[in-house]
Amino acid sequence: CSSLISITIPNSVTSIGSNAFNGCKGLTNVTLPLGLTSIGSSAFNGCIGLTEIILPSSITSLGNAFISGCTNIKEIYIPKTLEVAHYGYSYGGAFNGSSIEIAEFEEGIETIPTEIFEGCTTLKSLNYAKVEEIGFNAFKDCTNLAGTCGYDKIKTLGEGCYQNCTNLGDAYSLANMSKLTEIPNRAFYNCINLKSVGYFTKITLIGAQAFENCEKGRICSWGIPLAECYGARLPENYEGEVPKQMILQDVPEGEYIVFEHGPFDFESENQLVEAKIEEAMKNFDYEKSGYELDFTEGRFFYFYHDCKRFWKYVRPVKKSN
């Protein structure tokens, strides 16, 4: 349909099927009717002539990658009626492969749908006023997402909601989420530029890998549970129960650098020893050692704390190029 330039969908249409306008490169204008409830996967894929698409206030469902390849659509306004933004088991949600940079959710939407922006690597900023819940993997792999606005009402984060958002920085603060009580598994996994999440007092559970691989080169300060998880060493053949908030994980084989302090009195010296180790880690000359920190996915930082024996920080490293 390379010759199709403009189309107004009639009011009688309530659903647009998958691939309906796929590859219509000449399409520069589309008007969607009030009463439209669903748009199928890849419906407007590759419509490079479109500069905007206005979703009607009746829309409830968007298919995977429905505007993938629409390189000139940079902004999107999402009505509060939207409920579903991902079909089946395939990777990526409604805006996977799109060129959306700015997304605004209509005030009144309470839940950001599962996987809606998964794989949208161009997304830079969000505004979701009064949202209470962010769905599973909602913004996973949004590698350009730098900040959000309007998250003070959030009560629930879905697993992996910001996983691999490598550009998410200090503009994001959990301290403003006064209603949040749990941080789920992989919520901020590999958010390597997230240097602080603020102080908060109502968090009762931090899930497995919630902050794993966060922040380059620094162990978090106490009071800021950035990459801090607690666990126990178990036998290699352990087959017992694993608590809900924990995972059973092998420590990968590889090279590590260990910062160690010997026995100390917990009551009088714990804080001092902690400060000494963090200072040593901060000032360590990796360049001179010939090694650098290894941020390969699956490797992680951990420590052993036993005041009668030692305090060890163990950090994965690899030889410098």
FENSUL-V648525 format. One record per residue. N is the residue number from 1. RES is the residue in one letter. PSI is psi in degrees with one decimal (none if undefined). OMEGA is omega in radians with two decimals (999 if undefined). Layout:
# FENSUL-V648525
N,RES,PSI,OMEGA + N,RES,PSI,OMEGA
This chain:
# FENSUL-V648525
1,C,44.3,-3.08 + 2,S,-18.6,-3.11 + 3,S,-10.1,-3.14 + 4,L,122.9,-3.08 + 5,I,-42.2,-3.07 + 6,S,144.0,3.11 + 7,I,137.5,3.01 + 8,T,114.4,-3.14 + 9,I,127.4,-3.10 + 10,P,156.5,-3.09 + 11,N,-19.0,-3.12 + 12,S,-14.4,-3.10 + 13,V,124.7,3.11 + 14,T,-12.6,-3.10 + 15,S,136.2,3.03 + 16,I,123.9,-3.04 + 17,G,167.9,3.11 + 18,S,137.9,3.08 + 19,N,17.7,-3.06 + 20,A,-42.2,-3.13 + 21,F,25.7,-3.11 + 22,N,125.3,3.07 + 23,G,9.7,3.11 + 24,C,77.8,-3.02 + 25,K,-25.7,-3.12 + 26,G,-7.0,-3.10 + 27,L,119.5,-3.12 + 28,T,-13.4,-3.12 + 29,N,132.0,3.04 + 30,V,131.1,3.11 + 31,T,120.2,-3.12 + 32,L,137.6,-3.03 + 33,P,150.1,2.96 + 34,L,126.0,-3.03 + 35,G,-16.2,3.07 + 36,L,127.5,-3.09 + 37,T,-24.9,-3.09 + 38,S,146.6,3.04 + 39,I,127.5,-3.06 + 40,G,169.6,-3.13 + 41,S,137.5,3.08 + 42,S,24.8,-3.08 + 43,A,-38.2,-3.13 + 44,F,26.6,-3.11 + 45,N,130.4,3.05 + 46,G,13.0,3.10 + 47,C,77.1,-2.99 + 48,I,-13.7,3.12 + 49,G,-17.6,3.14 + 50,L,134.9,3.09 + 51,T,-13.0,3.07 + 52,E,157.7,2.99 + 53,I,122.6,-3.08 + 54,I,113.3,-3.13 + 55,L,129.6,-3.13 + 56,P,159.6,-3.09 + 57,S,3.8,3.10 + 58,S,-6.2,-3.02 + 59,I,132.3,3.12 + 60,T,-19.6,-3.03 + 61,S,132.0,3.06 + 62,L,134.0,3.13 + 63,G,166.4,-3.12 + 64,N,135.4,3.01 + 65,A,41.5,-3.02 + 66,F,-22.4,3.02 + 67,I,30.2,3.10 + 68,S,136.7,3.11 + 69,G,0.6,3.06 + 70,C,81.4,-2.92 + 71,T,-11.9,-3.10 + 72,N,2.8,3.02 + 73,I,109.5,-3.02 + 74,K,-21.0,-3.09 + 75,E,152.1,3.13 + 76,I,140.0,3.05 + 77,Y,123.8,-3.01 + 78,I,116.0,-3.12 + 79,P,155.9,-3.11 + 80,K,-10.2,-3.13 + 81,T,-14.2,-3.07 + 82,L,130.0,-3.13 + 83,E,-36.6,-3.06 + 84,V,133.8,-3.14 + 85,A,25.3,3.13 + 86,H,133.4,3.10 + 87,Y,143.6,2.97 + 88,G,-151.5,-3.04 + 89,Y,6.4,-3.12 + 90,S,159.6,-3.12 + 91,Y,142.2,3.00 + 92,G,147.3,-3.13 + 93,G,-152.4,-3.02 + 94,A,-36.5,-3.04 + 95,F,14.9,3.04 + 96,N,130.3,3.10 + 97,G,1.5,3.10 + 98,S,177.3,3.11 + 99,S,21.5,-3.13 + 100,I,130.2,3.10 + 101,E,-32.3,-3.11 + 102,I,129.0,3.12 + 103,A,133.1,3.08 + 104,E,129.9,3.10 + 105,F,135.6,3.13 + 106,E,138.6,3.08 + 107,E,130.1,-3.10 + 108,G,-19.4,3.05 + 109,I,130.0,-3.07 + 110,E,-28.2,-3.09 + 111,T,127.4,3.02 + 112,I,121.0,-2.98 + 113,P,153.0,3.09 + 114,T,130.9,2.98 + 115,E,18.9,-3.04 + 116,I,-43.3,-3.13 + 117,F,14.1,3.13 + 118,E,124.3,3.11 + 119,G,5.2,3.10 + 120,C,88.3,-3.00 + 121,T,-9.6,-3.13 + 122,T,-14.8,-3.06 + 123,L,126.9,-3.09 + 124,K,-37.4,-3.09 + 125,S,155.2,-3.07 + 126,L,149.0,2.96 + 127,N,111.3,3.13 + 128,Y,81.0,-3.10 + 129,A,132.2,3.03 + 130,K,18.1,3.05 + 131,V,138.0,-3.13 + 132,E,-22.7,-3.09 + 133,E,137.1,3.04 + 134,I,125.7,-3.01 + 135,G,170.4,3.11 + 136,F,127.3,3.08 + 137,N,27.0,-3.03 + 138,A,-39.1,-3.10 + 139,F,23.4,3.14 + 140,K,135.3,3.09 + 141,D,20.7,3.00 + 142,C,79.6,-2.93 + 143,T,-11.4,3.10 + 144,N,-0.4,-3.12 + 145,L,118.5,-3.04 + 146,A,-25.6,-3.10 + 147,G,168.1,3.13 + 148,T,165.1,-3.13 + 149,C,133.7,3.04 + 150,G,37.5,-3.05 + 151,Y,17.4,-3.06 + 152,D,-13.2,-3.13 + 153,K,-3.7,-3.01 + 154,I,129.9,3.10 + 155,K,-28.3,-3.02 + 156,T,131.8,3.00 + 157,L,136.1,3.09 + 158,G,156.4,3.12 + 159,E,136.7,3.07 + 160,G,18.0,-2.99 + 161,C,-33.3,3.10 + 162,Y,22.2,-3.11 + 163,Q,132.6,3.11 + 164,N,22.8,3.00 + 165,C,78.4,-2.94 + 166,T,-11.4,3.13 + 167,N,0.6,-3.13 + 168,L,116.7,-3.02 + 169,G,-150.3,-3.00 + 170,D,-8.3,3.09 + 171,A,-18.6,-3.12 + 172,Y,123.2,-3.12 + 173,S,122.7,3.08 + 174,L,-16.4,-3.13 + 175,A,-26.5,3.14 + 176,N,-9.0,3.13 + 177,M,75.0,-3.02 + 178,S,-16.2,-3.12 + 179,K,-6.0,-3.08 + 180,L,131.6,-3.13 + 181,T,-17.7,-3.12 + 182,E,143.4,3.00 + 183,I,113.5,-2.96 + 184,P,175.2,3.13 + 185,N,133.8,3.03 + 186,R,18.6,-3.09 + 187,A,-43.3,-3.13 + 188,F,30.2,-3.12 + 189,Y,129.7,3.07 + 190,N,24.6,3.00 + 191,C,76.8,-2.89 + 192,I,-15.8,3.13 + 193,N,7.4,3.08 + 194,L,101.8,-3.01 + 195,K,-19.9,3.12 + 196,S,141.7,3.07 + 197,V,6.3,3.10 + 198,G,173.8,3.11 + 199,Y,137.7,3.09 + 200,F,152.9,-2.98 + 201,T,-12.5,-3.03 + 202,K,-3.8,-3.13 + 203,I,124.4,-3.14 + 204,T,-14.4,-3.12 + 205,L,130.5,3.00 + 206,I,117.1,-3.01 + 207,G,172.9,-3.13 + 208,A,134.0,3.09 + 209,Q,20.8,-3.06 + 210,A,-38.6,-3.13 + 211,F,18.8,-3.06 + 212,E,136.3,-3.13 + 213,N,14.8,3.06 + 214,C,148.7,3.06 + 215,E,124.0,-3.13 + 216,K,120.6,2.84 + 217,G,10.7,3.14 + 218,R,133.0,2.98 + 219,I,140.4,-3.06 + 220,C,155.9,3.04 + 221,S,153.1,3.10 + 222,W,144.3,-3.11 + 223,G,-12.8,3.10 + 224,I,94.6,-3.06 + 225,P,69.5,-3.06 + 226,L,-50.4,-3.13 + 227,A,31.2,-2.97 + 228,E,115.0,3.10 + 229,C,149.5,3.13 + 230,Y,146.4,-3.12 + 231,G,-169.8,-3.14 + 232,A,143.3,3.07 + 233,R,134.0,-3.10 + 234,L,158.4,3.08 + 235,P,152.0,-3.10 + 236,E,-31.7,-3.10 + 237,N,21.4,-3.12 + 238,Y,130.6,-3.13 + 239,E,17.1,-3.10 + 240,G,-172.7,-3.10 + 241,E,143.3,3.06 + 242,V,120.1,-3.13 + 243,P,151.7,-3.06 + 244,K,-40.9,-3.04 + 245,Q,9.2,-3.09 + 246,M,165.4,3.04 + 247,I,154.7,3.07 + 248,L,118.2,-3.01 + 249,Q,135.8,3.06 + 250,D,143.5,3.02 + 251,V,118.6,-3.07 + 252,P,142.4,3.05 + 253,E,139.4,-3.14 + 254,G,-171.6,-3.13 + 255,E,140.2,-3.11 + 256,Y,152.4,2.97 + 257,I,136.2,-3.04 + 258,V,127.0,3.02 + 259,F,116.6,-2.96 + 260,E,141.6,3.00 + 261,H,142.6,-3.12 + 262,G,-168.5,-3.10 + 263,P,147.1,3.13 + 264,F,163.4,3.12 + 265,D,119.6,-3.03 + 266,F,-45.3,-3.04 + 267,E,-40.1,-3.01 + 268,S,-18.0,-3.00 + 269,E,-6.8,-3.03 + 270,N,-47.6,-3.11 + 271,Q,-39.0,3.13 + 272,L,-44.3,3.13 + 273,V,-42.9,3.10 + 274,E,-46.5,-3.13 + 275,A,-39.6,-3.14 + 276,K,-44.1,-3.11 + 277,I,-43.6,-3.14 + 278,E,-36.0,3.09 + 279,E,-41.7,3.13 + 280,A,-41.3,3.12 + 281,M,-40.0,-3.13 + 282,K,-37.7,-3.04 + 283,N,-1.3,-3.10 + 284,F,134.8,-3.10 + 285,D,90.4,-3.12 + 286,Y,-37.6,-3.12 + 287,E,-42.7,3.14 + 288,K,-32.1,-3.11 + 289,S,-20.5,-3.09 + 290,G,8.5,-3.14 + 291,Y,161.4,3.03 + 292,E,157.8,3.12 + 293,L,142.0,-3.10 + 294,D,110.7,-3.12 + 295,F,19.9,3.10 + 296,T,136.7,-3.13 + 297,E,132.1,3.14 + 298,G,-23.1,3.05 + 299,R,146.5,-3.06 + 300,F,164.0,3.14 + 301,F,142.1,3.08 + 302,Y,169.7,3.10 + 303,F,158.6,3.03 + 304,Y,132.4,3.13 + 305,H,107.3,3.09 + 306,D,96.4,-2.98 + 307,C,-21.5,3.12 + 308,K,-14.4,-3.11 + 309,R,-55.2,-3.08 + 310,F,172.3,2.91 + 311,W,117.2,-3.08 + 312,K,129.1,2.92 + 313,Y,126.4,-3.08 + 314,V,123.6,-3.04 + 315,R,130.4,-3.13 + 316,P,135.6,-3.13 + 317,V,165.9,3.03 + 318,K,157.7,-3.14 + 319,K,138.0,-3.13 + 320,S,148.5,3.09 + 321,N,none,999
